[in-house]
Amino acid sequence: MNAVEYKQFYDQVGKINGWDFSKVKSVSEGIAWDFYEEVIQYCKKSDLLLDIGTGGGEALLSIADSALLLIGIDLSTGMIETALNNVKQSNKSNIRFLQMDAEKLDFPDHFFNVVSCRHSAFSAKEIAKVLVNDGVFFTQQVSEYDKLNLKEAFGRGQSFGTKKGVLKNQYIAELADAGFTDIQSFEYNATDYFETAEDFIFLLKHTPIIPNFGQSETDFQILQQFIKNNQTEQGIRTNSERFMITARK
């Protein structure tokens, strides 16, 4: 696939459909947990759960049976439209999706038993406000060294050049300041193998890993060389580095 073909494929990719990457063919080695599986271990059937940055709601729909009521919020109008379409096509009646800013949670105080947040910004003080006493907060975030070989190839990228651990320590400090206790953190660095170049381009098109990817013709040249340098028998190699924080109010 030459640079022109890369550009054509990139331009033909449809608009974002939530955070559904199920069509991307890839395998990962070294993933230490499934975030929402961790969340539901703390859920009771009588609980109310809030999911911040819910995207298209795919993850929340998959755990609908774990709580009495699940509410997903996202600042993006497009994401919420997708989420509402997804819930209409499901048989789940205990899920609601709302467009809302995580910096201003418009819910009653002490309303939720569990709050989750995957790969989205949040306000520790706002979460503390809407959580019941002894409620639990979970967040999984992208670490600074995620997709490191890709960012090094482009010389730019999400959190590129930021020291590892800065974001995790910032969130831990904010949670402590907001009155959370029993704050714990976990990390993993998994190896990812993408089956084809098209799978890799889909990832770059639908994530902010490389900002403005494709706007410069040199991006496709860099990507071609990256794929050549990182092609293995298992696929195109990169990494997924994540951290998870749990905290109790």
DRENTIMAR-458126 format. One record per residue (C-alpha): x, y, z. Coordinates in steps of 0.02 Angstrom, whole numbers, plus 50000, padded with zeros to 5 digits. Layout:
N
XYZ
...
***
This chain:
249
500005000050000
500795016349944
500555033650017
499115037749898
498205021749945
498475025450130
497695042650104
496215035450008
495875022650142
496005035850277
494775047250188
493525033050164
493435028150346
491675032050407
491255043750547
491595038250725
490365025450790
490585027450976
492095018451048
491745002350954
493404995050896
492734977450877
493124977350691
494974980850722
495944964650710
497284964450844
497924954050988
498734959651150
499924950951268
500084956451449
498404964751486
498224963251674
496364966851694
494724970551608
494174987451676
492304984851680
492514967451752
493434975851895
492024988451914
490614975751924
491514965852060
491034980352175
489244982152111
487694975652197
486054972852106
485314987252206
486694999752161
486645015352054
488155017051939
488805032251846
489975030351697
490935045951649
491515047751468
490385033551415
490655036051228
489415025851128
488895016351283
489514999551221
490414995251383
488985000851494
487744990551397
488844975351420
488714976551611
486884981951621
486394967151730
487634971951866
486664986351944
484904992951969
485185008651864
486665013551757
486895031251689
488195035551559
488715053451524
489785061051388
490135078851334
490055074151149
488365075951063
488895063250933
489385050551064
487745052151156
486775050550993
487685034350960
487375028551138
485515032151125
485425022350962
486365008051042
485205007051192
483675007451078
484334992150989
484644983151154
483374975451270
484044984951421
482814995951515
483935001051661
485175011951565
485095030651532
486275041451430
486465060151455
487535073751379
488445081451526
490095089551574
491115079051696
491675095351776
489885099051830
488915083451875
487075087951880
486485074552000
485895074752182
487235073552315
487645056052377
486685048152233
487835034552161
488605019352242
489915016952107
490695028851981
491775022951836
492805032751711
493825024951571
495005035651468
494105051851507
494455067251612
493545069051777
493365080351928
493785071752092
492775084652190
491235082252081
491335063452099
491515064852288
489945075552288
488835062852198
489525047152281
488725039752436
489785037852591
490865022352569
490545023152382
491905017652261
492715026452112
493655017551973
494645025351832
495745018251696
496845030251600
498095029851458
499875031151523
501145043151449
502165029151370
500695021351278
501095018151092
502835024451129
503695017650974
502345025550865
502515042650948
504395041850933
504235038250747
503105053350721
503995064550845
502315069450919
500825061651003
499695060851154
500745065151309
502325063251206
503815069851303
502915069351469
503775059751608
502965043251652
501835043851804
501405062351798
499565059751759
499345045551883
500135055552024
499085070651981
497465060651991
497985052352154
498345069352231
496685076452170
495725061552242
496605063352410
496205082052413
494375078052378
494305066952532
494495049752456
495375036052555
496055018752519
496765025252354
497635011452257
498455011452086
498914997751964
499854997551798
500184986551648
501154988151486
500484976051356
501174972051184
499934974551041
499984966550869
498874973850733
498474962050591
498484974250444
498954991950399
497094995750381
496814990850562
498195002550616
497525017050513
495795014450587
496555016050760
497455032150713
495885039350631
494775036050782
495935040450926
496995055650975
498615045550985
499405055550843
498515072450835
497975077950661
498545061650585
498395061950396
498345080650370
500145080250312
500695068950169
502275064950266
501185056250398
500855041950278
502695040650234
503145039850419
501795026850448
502425016150304
504175016250378
503495012850552
502544997550490
504074991250399
505144993150555
503864985050672
503124971450563
503234954450648
502494937250618
501124941450744
500734958250664
501234976550676
501964978850850
501654992950973
501104994051155
499624998351266
500115005651434
498725008851560
498505013151741
496995010551852
496555019552013
495265014052140
494715025152282
493405024852418
492475039952483
***
